[in-house]
């Protein structure tokens, strides 16, 4: 029997990964590093980003070691909402980039199916489904229509849909306006991460679990990464720890981000009678503009959702599952006659580069000569994480840093890093829940 984590672990986003609803089936446990080795590149952190860096380096014949403090997918990559978002957020700072972010946008459009492509190419069993997405709203929003025009202009298969079409897709009469993306979909992020790690190892990467890095020190023009029982000497080091690990050897990196605690819930498998009612098109669903209940109907017929817990109450699984059940009962009245159970509840940490939700962009830092840090992916890392990991790997393998899509920056501390989380957990989410309790006013 799995022991319930301490309350503090929920608030810290540090519940053991076994509590995540995405952990299923046999996953390989990688041995600890217990010797000194020499490689070209050492990658620290085996999430979706680090796994992609290691995989794409190994495919280019680069000698690479992937080092993880616990096991692959232990951080946000095994805890997120499982959405495969086919579009970019606002990237409000890209106007200051040398190319105004145009190369990144072109690359993103070209590789927006990277999750599905990697799963197919490497035989990764990650419940990856290009099932599309629907953003549903109570009324028409000009911003949604404008967004559709923009992405259609880039070649996307996306349309504005009305009440009737939403009824066909979602099985509910509750929404009158929406956007249907015939792009993107879902993935089990824990299995996807571990699948990339397995593929990296098959391509020649050395993989080590249970090996927390204790130091990263220069040795001439190279670097030595030390763990409790071994070390890796490399010409380049890539740090991909994002918001869950941090480090003691480049502590300034933790100050570049706005952390935010999130929680996830997974229901027990739905009966066939409900599968015919809830989301019959099996699209990934979100609500606009509040987005309180993103929904993924996975391959095991479970509903998986995520939200932001109240301050000091992250341990209250029943509270957040209750919110979800009330939403389901209102949106699909047929659910009131069924006992939908809670299968899993967990928490995790996202790391954002801006104090506004979905307004930041990932960051590529030069922590020192030869040491890169690819961080701050916010809540949308399942697609752009592996994508930018591939870009960084190819630039390193080809020794063409000019091909990097992100500007290489020096770490700079953000002002008041706790204000983002305080604003969302104390103000924005309580207000959104108040509106939701009123039955979802047509805001």
Beta strands, then each sheet from edge to edge (+ up, - down):
strand 1: 36-38
strand 2: 41-44
strand 3: 64-67
strand 4: 83-84
strand 5: 133-137
strand 6: 158-162
strand 7: 177-181
strand 8: 185-186
strand 9: 206-208
strand 10: 213-219
strand 11: 222-227
strand 12: 230-234
strand 13: 236-239
strand 14: 258-267
strand 15: 284-288
strand 16: 296-297
strand 17: 303-307
strand 18: 342-352
strand 19: 363-368
strand 20: 371-375
strand 21: 408-409
sheet 1: 1+ 12+ 11- 10+
sheet 2: 9+ 3+ 2+ 13+ 20+ 19- 21-
sheet 3: 4+ 8-
sheet 4: 6+ 7- 5+ 15+
sheet 5: 16+ 17- 14+ 18-
end
